[in-house]
Amino acid sequence: MNKTKLTINSNGSVKVEGDFEIVDKDGNVYGLQGRTTLSICRCGLSANKPFCDGSHRNHFEHDAKAFDLPPMKS
């Protein structure tokens, strides 16, 4: 099985690549029609949520830079 990769795009979506499924809050599976790459909306402006439709252009700013989270609490 391929590792799933999520890429946080600057000023935009989360790109999801690999072997994955997406479910709603009730566990119902979205029909992805065989896609192995798609983008998830981060800005909340998409008319096709949870998927990105490009509505964020010029309305969403976030400079995606990786960082380390603090240690998990036990």
N, C-alpha and C positions, 0 to 999 in steps of 0.2 A: 504494500500500500504506500502511495506517495504521501510525503509529509505535506500538511496543509500550511500555506504561507499567507500571512496577512501583511499587507504593506499599507502603512498610514501615509497617505499622500498629503503633501503640503497644500493648504488651501482647497482641500477636496475630500474625496471619499476614502473608504477603506477597501483596497483591492484584495479579493480573496482568490487564491489559486490552489489547485490540488484536488484531493478527494474529500468532499465535504457534502453535508446536507444542511439545509436551513429549515428550522421549524418555528412555528408561531408559539405564543404563550401557552396554548393548549396541547402542544406537541404535534400539530398538523404539519405535514411536510409541504414546503413550497415546491411546485413543479418547475424544475430548472431546465428541463428539456435537454439534458445532457451537457450543460455548460460545466466547464472545469475552471473558468475564470469569470468573475463578475465583480461589481463594485457595490458596496453598501453605503447608503447616505449617512453623513455625519452632521450635516448642517440643518436638517429638518425641513428643507424647502422642496424636496422632491415630490412630484405628484405621483410617483411610483414607489413610495416607501414600502419596504425598507431598502429598496434598490435605488441607486443613484441615477438621475436622469440629466445631470449637468446643471441643474438650477442654481447650484452654489456659485457659479462664476460671478465674480465681482461682489459677492455678498457674504463670503466666509473666509476668514483669515486664521490660519494656524500654521506655524512653521514647524513641520514634523521633524523632530530631532530625537534620536534614541537616548534614553537615560536609564539608570538602574533604579528600580523601586527599592524602598527600604526593606530590611528583612521582615519576613512574615512574623506576626505575633503568635506565640504559642498558647 
